[in-house]
Amino acid sequence: MWIGDVGESNWEAVYKIPAGQKGYNLGWPAYEGSHEASFNDDVPPPPNRVMPVYEHPHTVGPAVIGGHVYRGNAIPGLRGAYVFMDMTGPIWAMGADGVVELDLEAGGVQTSSGEDPDGELWLITQQNGVFELGPA
């Protein structure tokens, strides 16, 4: 399971939880991603917190938007990668080779994504509506 975790003050994070697992703690409020935070000093840091597999500061974008694993056929090089975005920033793909920024410009505030029955991904923006992620 992939989790796009919108941060509080400084960091956005993405976590990956193995299938069939439960009881994971993402560290809130003692941590924002992998960074110590002091949002509530009365709450001790959890001993079993999960570290993010990706994070970026708010200078890149203010709110990570969780995505989908690409299972379509239109972009073979993207198959199996987790595609996610920031509401006002880049769109990324996370695969075996790490995280790469995709050469896409959605325009406007990116609010969500979806997957159609063929495994193709669709992006949703406030200003420009819905559009399909396709090959360059």
C-alpha positions in Angstrom: 0.0 0.0 0.0 1.3 3.4 -0.9 0.5 6.4 1.3 1.0 10.1 0.2 1.2 11.9 3.6 0.5 15.6 3.5 2.9 17.3 6.0 2.2 20.0 8.5 4.8 22.7 8.2 7.8 21.7 6.2 7.8 18.2 4.6 5.7 16.0 2.3 6.2 12.2 2.4 5.4 9.0 0.6 5.4 5.7 2.5 5.1 2.1 1.3 3.5 -0.5 3.6 4.0 -4.2 2.6 0.9 -6.2 1.7 -0.9 -7.8 4.6 0.8 -5.6 7.2 -0.9 -3.4 9.7 -0.2 -1.4 12.8 2.4 0.9 11.2 3.0 4.3 12.7 4.2 7.2 10.5 5.6 9.1 13.4 3.0 11.9 13.8 3.2 14.3 15.7 6.8 13.7 16.7 8.0 13.5 13.1 7.1 15.0 9.8 8.4 12.5 7.3 11.9 11.6 8.6 12.3 15.0 10.3 11.8 15.6 14.0 8.9 18.0 14.7 7.6 19.7 17.8 3.9 19.9 17.1 3.0 18.2 20.4 5.8 17.7 22.9 3.5 15.7 25.2 3.5 12.9 22.7 6.7 10.8 22.8 8.2 9.5 19.5 6.8 6.1 18.5 9.4 3.3 18.8 8.2 1.6 15.7 7.7 4.4 13.2 8.0 3.8 9.5 10.5 5.9 7.4 9.2 7.4 4.2 10.5 6.1 0.9 10.4 9.6 -0.5 10.0 13.1 0.8 10.3 16.7 -0.4 10.3 20.1 1.4 7.5 22.6 0.9 9.8 24.6 -1.3 9.0 21.9 -4.0 5.3 21.8 -3.3 2.9 22.2 -0.4 0.9 19.0 -0.5 1.8 15.6 -1.9 -1.1 13.9 -3.8 -1.0 10.1 -3.5 -1.2 8.3 -6.8 -1.4 4.9 -8.4 0.9 2.1 -9.6 0.9 2.3 -13.4 -0.5 -0.9 -14.9 -1.4 0.4 -18.4 0.1 -0.3 -21.7 0.4 3.2 -23.3 3.7 3.9 -21.6 5.6 0.6 -21.2 8.6 2.3 -19.5 6.3 3.4 -16.7 4.7 0.0 -16.0 5.0 -0.9 -12.3 6.0 2.5 -11.2 4.1 4.5 -8.5 3.0 7.8 -10.1 2.3 10.6 -7.7 2.3 14.4 -7.6 2.3 17.6 -5.6 -0.8 19.8 -5.8 1.2 22.7 -7.3 4.4 21.0 -8.3 5.9 18.2 -10.3 4.5 14.7 -11.2 6.9 11.9 -10.3 7.3 8.2 -11.0 8.9 5.9 -8.4 10.3 2.7 -9.7 13.2 0.3 -9.4 15.6 3.1 -10.4 14.4 5.6 -7.8 12.2 8.7 -8.3 12.2 10.6 -11.6 10.3 13.7 -12.4 8.0 13.2 -15.4 8.1 15.8 -18.2 4.4 16.7 -17.7 2.6 20.0 -17.1 -0.9 19.5 -15.7 -1.4 23.2 -15.1 -3.4 24.5 -12.2 -3.8 22.8 -8.9 -3.6 19.0 -9.1 -6.1 17.5 -6.8 -6.3 13.8 -7.5 -5.7 10.9 -9.9 -7.5 7.9 -11.0 -7.1 4.6 -12.8 -9.3 3.4 -15.6 -10.2 -0.3 -16.3 -7.2 -0.6 -18.7 -4.8 0.6 -16.0 -4.2 4.0 -17.6 -3.9 6.9 -15.3 -6.0 10.1 -15.3 -5.0 13.4 -13.5 -7.5 15.8 -12.1 -6.9 19.5 -11.7 -9.1 22.3 -10.4 -8.6 24.6 -13.4 -8.0 22.3 -16.4 -10.3 19.3 -15.6 -9.4 15.7 -16.2 -6.9 14.4 -18.6 -5.2 11.0 -19.4 -1.5 10.5 -18.8 -0.1 9.4 -22.2 3.2 8.9 -24.0 5.2 12.0 -25.1 
